[in-house]
Amino acid sequence: MRLATVADLNALLGSSFGETDERPLRLLELASALVQGELGQTLGLVEGDVATLPAGEQSFYLPERPVLNLTTVIVNPPASYGVSYPLDVAQLTWYSWGGVDLQRGALNSWRWGSTVTVTYDHGYETIPDDIVSAVCTIVGRMVSAPVGAESESIMSYSVTYGENAWPPADRMALRKRYRPGSSSPRIRAAHEL
């Protein structure tokens, strides 16, 4: 999935690529993959994604964010403790940071080794501007780099291509904001509150 359009690229770089030109489309795909890989997130809208998570301590993180909707939550206890059962999603408590609290008693078959299968929607319907800017910056540096050149210098001036396609400060700022971590949406059992 491309996280920016050719129109975004033209606006940010002052270029005049056509909407169907293969080169900018491919470069946008590559830059988008680089950004999503670095952030460990699928940033575009994904509906009906399924994640099965270990739930031995009744607490776990959803792997993608932002979480937009929970469709189903199914508790899967070890086979010797019973069969899987759904939780009533309508009775789960949502918080603005994307966390969900499981109601007391909802986990009647919860045992060490249990998993929870969550079906949910996540991502951005409209890609945030800082992500679009990062993708376009990377493409701009790819376009401006001479083919096959890693670096070049003239007297005291030098420039390196490739590894600096995404400036480290920009990369760190996006990691801090979008990479999963302590602010990931979390599902907790009610007794943990």
C-alpha positions as CSV (number, residue, x, y, z in Angstrom):
1,M,0.0,0.0,0.0
2,R,1.3,3.4,-0.9
3,L,1.2,5.9,2.0
4,A,1.4,8.9,-0.3
5,T,0.1,9.8,-3.7
6,V,1.9,11.1,-6.8
7,A,-0.1,14.4,-6.1
8,D,1.5,14.5,-2.6
9,L,4.9,13.9,-4.1
10,N,4.4,16.6,-6.7
11,A,3.2,19.1,-4.0
12,L,6.0,18.4,-1.6
13,L,8.9,18.2,-4.1
14,G,7.7,20.6,-6.7
15,S,7.9,17.8,-9.2
16,S,5.6,17.1,-12.2
17,F,5.2,13.3,-12.3
18,G,2.1,12.0,-14.0
19,E,-0.5,10.1,-11.8
20,T,0.2,6.9,-13.8
21,D,4.0,7.2,-14.2
22,E,5.5,3.9,-13.2
23,R,8.7,5.2,-11.6
24,P,7.2,7.5,-8.9
25,L,4.5,4.9,-8.2
26,R,7.1,2.2,-7.6
27,L,9.3,4.6,-5.5
28,L,6.3,5.4,-3.4
29,E,5.6,1.7,-2.8
30,L,9.3,1.2,-1.8
31,A,9.4,4.2,0.5
32,S,6.0,3.2,2.1
33,A,7.3,-0.3,2.7
34,L,10.4,1.1,4.3
35,V,8.4,3.4,6.6
36,Q,5.9,0.6,7.6
37,G,8.8,-1.9,8.2
38,E,10.7,0.6,10.3
39,L,7.6,1.4,12.4
40,G,6.4,-2.2,12.7
41,Q,2.9,-1.1,11.7
42,T,0.5,-1.4,8.8
43,L,-0.5,2.2,8.7
44,G,-3.4,2.1,6.2
45,L,-6.9,1.1,7.2
46,V,-7.3,-2.7,7.8
47,E,-10.7,-4.0,8.5
48,G,-11.3,-7.4,10.1
49,D,-7.7,-8.2,11.0
50,V,-7.3,-11.2,13.3
51,A,-4.7,-11.6,16.0
52,T,-4.3,-14.5,18.3
53,L,-2.4,-13.4,21.4
54,P,-1.0,-15.2,24.5
55,A,-3.1,-14.3,27.5
56,G,-1.4,-16.2,30.4
57,E,-1.5,-13.1,32.7
58,Q,-4.8,-11.7,31.4
59,S,-3.0,-8.8,29.8
60,F,-1.6,-8.3,26.3
61,Y,-1.0,-5.8,23.6
62,L,-2.8,-5.6,20.3
63,P,-0.2,-5.8,17.6
64,E,-1.5,-3.0,15.3
65,R,-2.7,0.5,16.1
66,P,-4.6,2.7,16.3
67,V,-7.4,0.3,17.1
68,L,-10.7,1.6,15.6
69,N,-13.1,-1.2,16.4
70,L,-13.3,-4.6,18.1
71,T,-15.5,-7.0,16.3
72,T,-15.0,-10.2,18.3
73,V,-12.9,-11.4,21.2
74,I,-12.7,-15.1,21.8
75,V,-11.1,-16.8,24.8
76,N,-9.3,-20.0,23.9
77,P,-8.4,-21.9,27.0
78,P,-6.1,-25.0,26.8
79,A,-8.1,-28.0,25.6
80,S,-8.1,-29.7,29.0
81,Y,-9.9,-26.7,30.5
82,G,-12.8,-26.3,28.1
83,V,-13.8,-25.0,24.8
84,S,-13.4,-21.5,23.3
85,Y,-16.0,-18.9,24.0
86,P,-16.7,-15.4,22.8
87,L,-16.9,-12.3,25.0
88,D,-19.7,-9.8,24.5
89,V,-17.8,-7.0,22.8
90,A,-20.7,-4.6,23.6
91,Q,-19.9,-5.0,27.3
92,L,-16.2,-4.2,26.9
93,T,-15.0,-0.8,28.2
94,W,-13.1,1.4,25.8
95,Y,-10.7,4.1,26.7
96,S,-9.4,7.0,24.5
97,W,-5.9,5.5,24.3
98,G,-7.4,2.4,22.7
99,G,-7.4,0.1,25.7
100,V,-10.2,-2.3,26.5
101,D,-11.1,-3.7,30.0
102,L,-12.5,-7.2,30.2
103,Q,-15.4,-7.4,32.7
104,R,-14.9,-9.4,35.9
105,G,-16.2,-12.9,35.4
106,A,-15.7,-12.7,31.6
107,L,-12.7,-15.0,31.8
108,N,-14.3,-18.0,33.6
109,S,-12.1,-20.5,31.8
110,W,-8.9,-18.5,31.8
111,R,-5.9,-20.6,32.5
112,W,-2.2,-20.4,32.0
113,G,-1.6,-21.2,28.3
114,S,-4.9,-19.5,27.2
115,T,-5.0,-17.3,24.1
116,V,-7.4,-14.7,23.0
117,T,-8.4,-14.3,19.3
118,V,-9.3,-10.7,18.5
119,T,-10.9,-9.5,15.3
120,Y,-10.5,-5.8,14.9
121,D,-10.1,-2.8,12.6
122,H,-7.0,-0.7,12.8
123,G,-4.9,1.9,11.0
124,Y,-5.6,5.3,9.4
125,E,-8.3,6.1,6.9
126,T,-6.3,9.2,6.1
127,I,-2.6,8.8,6.4
128,P,-1.1,11.4,8.9
129,D,0.8,14.3,7.3
130,D,4.1,13.4,9.0
131,I,4.0,9.9,7.4
132,V,3.1,11.3,4.0
133,S,6.0,13.8,4.3
134,A,8.5,11.1,5.3
135,V,7.5,8.9,2.4
136,C,7.8,11.8,-0.1
137,T,11.2,12.9,1.5
138,I,12.5,9.3,1.0
139,V,11.3,9.3,-2.6
140,G,12.8,12.7,-3.2
141,R,16.2,11.5,-2.1
142,M,15.9,8.4,-4.2
143,V,15.1,10.5,-7.3
144,S,17.9,12.9,-6.7
145,A,20.6,10.3,-6.1
146,P,22.7,9.5,-9.2
147,V,22.1,5.9,-10.3
148,G,24.7,3.6,-8.9
149,A,26.4,6.3,-6.8
150,E,26.8,5.7,-3.0
151,S,28.5,9.0,-2.4
152,E,30.5,11.7,-4.2
153,S,32.7,14.6,-3.1
154,I,34.2,17.7,-4.5
155,M,37.0,19.2,-2.5
156,S,35.6,19.7,1.0
157,Y,32.0,19.0,0.0
158,S,30.6,15.5,0.1
159,V,27.2,13.8,-0.1
160,T,26.2,10.3,0.7
161,Y,23.1,8.6,-1.0
162,G,21.1,5.6,-0.1
163,E,21.6,5.1,3.7
164,N,20.6,8.7,4.3
165,A,17.4,8.5,2.2
166,W,15.5,8.9,5.5
167,P,17.3,11.3,7.9
168,P,17.9,9.7,11.3
169,A,16.1,12.5,13.2
170,D,13.0,12.1,11.1
171,R,13.1,8.4,11.5
172,M,13.4,8.6,15.3
173,A,10.5,11.1,15.6
174,L,8.2,8.8,13.7
175,R,9.4,5.8,15.7
176,K,8.6,7.6,18.9
177,R,5.1,8.5,17.7
178,Y,4.0,5.4,15.8
179,R,6.1,2.3,16.7
180,P,4.4,-0.1,19.1
181,G,5.5,0.2,22.7
182,S,4.2,1.2,26.0
183,S,1.4,3.3,24.5
184,S,0.0,0.4,22.4
185,P,-3.7,-0.4,22.9
186,R,-3.9,-2.9,25.7
187,I,-6.6,-5.2,26.9
188,R,-6.7,-5.8,30.6
189,A,-8.8,-7.9,33.0
190,A,-10.9,-5.8,35.3
191,H,-9.0,-6.9,38.4
192,E,-5.8,-5.3,37.1
193,L,-7.3,-1.8,37.2
